[in-house]
Amino acid sequence: MIIDSNHDTDRRGVSLVSLRVSEPGWLFREQQVSDVGIDAHLEVVDDSADGTSARNATGRLPAMQIKSGPSFFRYPTDTGWWFPCKPPTRTTGAATPYPW
């Protein structure tokens, strides 16, 4: 069976985002079922205000669309990259009840 090189790039991108999200102690929820733009959700977790080791789930669940590979990083800016979204992607992002 031949595996498309995009598969490896996609998996590396998702794995890297999962790793980066876990560094501050947030939770990463990959969208395992077929999706139309939302690849994962984050669950934002804050440190306890009382200085204990307990952490508090905030209830914030930003949605993510994960892009990886050089074609998605063609337009660098001072703060990251500009990604030209096609109309269906903008519609999905605008319709979600979660931050995009």
C-alpha positions in Angstrom: 0.0 0.0 0.0 1.3 3.4 -0.9 1.1 6.2 1.7 0.8 9.7 0.3 3.5 12.1 1.6 0.8 14.5 2.7 -0.3 11.9 5.3 3.1 12.1 7.0 3.1 15.9 6.9 -0.4 16.1 8.3 0.4 13.7 11.2 3.6 15.6 12.1 1.6 18.8 12.2 -1.1 17.4 14.4 1.5 15.8 16.7 3.5 19.0 17.0 0.4 21.1 17.9 -0.6 18.4 20.5 2.9 18.7 22.0 2.9 22.5 22.1 -0.7 22.6 23.6 0.3 20.2 26.4 3.3 22.3 27.4 1.3 24.9 29.5 -0.9 22.0 30.7 -3.8 22.5 28.3 -5.7 19.5 26.9 -5.7 18.6 23.2 -8.7 16.8 21.7 -8.0 15.7 18.1 -11.1 15.4 16.0 -10.9 11.7 15.1 -14.1 11.5 13.1 -14.3 13.0 9.6 -14.3 16.8 9.8 -14.9 19.8 7.6 -12.4 22.2 9.0 -12.1 21.7 12.7 -9.2 19.4 13.3 -9.0 19.6 17.1 -10.3 21.4 20.2 -8.2 22.7 23.1 -9.4 22.7 26.6 -7.8 25.6 28.4 -6.6 24.8 32.0 -5.5 27.4 34.5 -3.3 26.9 37.6 -5.1 27.0 40.8 -5.5 30.5 42.3 -4.7 29.2 45.8 -1.2 28.1 44.9 -1.9 24.4 45.2 -1.0 21.8 42.5 -4.6 21.6 41.5 -5.6 23.0 38.1 -8.9 24.3 37.0 -10.7 23.6 33.7 -11.9 26.9 32.4 -14.6 25.6 30.1 -13.0 27.4 27.2 -12.7 25.1 24.1 -11.2 26.9 21.2 -11.4 25.1 17.9 -8.4 24.6 15.7 -7.7 24.0 12.0 -4.2 22.6 11.8 -2.2 23.4 8.7 1.2 21.8 8.1 3.7 21.7 5.2 5.5 24.4 3.4 2.6 25.4 1.1 0.8 26.8 4.2 3.7 29.0 5.3 4.3 31.0 2.1 3.2 34.4 3.5 5.2 35.3 6.6 4.3 38.4 8.7 5.9 40.0 11.7 3.7 37.9 14.1 3.3 34.6 12.2 1.9 33.8 8.8 -1.0 35.0 6.7 -3.1 32.2 5.4 -5.6 33.0 2.7 -8.8 31.1 3.6 -11.2 29.9 0.9 -14.9 30.8 1.4 -16.0 27.4 2.8 -13.3 27.6 5.5 -14.4 31.1 6.5 -18.0 30.0 6.7 -17.1 27.1 9.0 -15.1 29.3 11.2 -17.8 32.0 11.5 -20.5 29.4 12.2 -18.8 27.6 15.1 -19.8 28.6 18.6 -16.2 28.3 19.7 -13.4 30.8 19.3 -11.6 30.1 15.9 
